[in-house]
Amino acid sequence: MALVLHADGSRDELLPIGGTKLSLDQLQAAVGGNIEAVFIETGPVFVNEDGLRLRLPLNPLASEMLRRPIVGAVVICDFSEID
């Protein structure tokens, strides 16, 4: 199960629609735009590629986890959940 961490600290589960893998459309909808992958030990973390340009709010939890400033919502999943 993928997890969406929002900048306001709230969290949502992200489950595949109509299959076993998360789609590009689902990932883009969750972060509010084009995605960029940041890799950690357990798998990818997807962020909004244009988040800084769009001046999305800082995501403190994601920033702490990735040890760099992260803005907007992020999707945390493991490799088995994506193609």
Helices and strands as residue ranges (DSSP letters): E 2-5, E 11-14, H 24-31, E 35-40, E 43-48, H 60-66, E 74-76, G 79-81
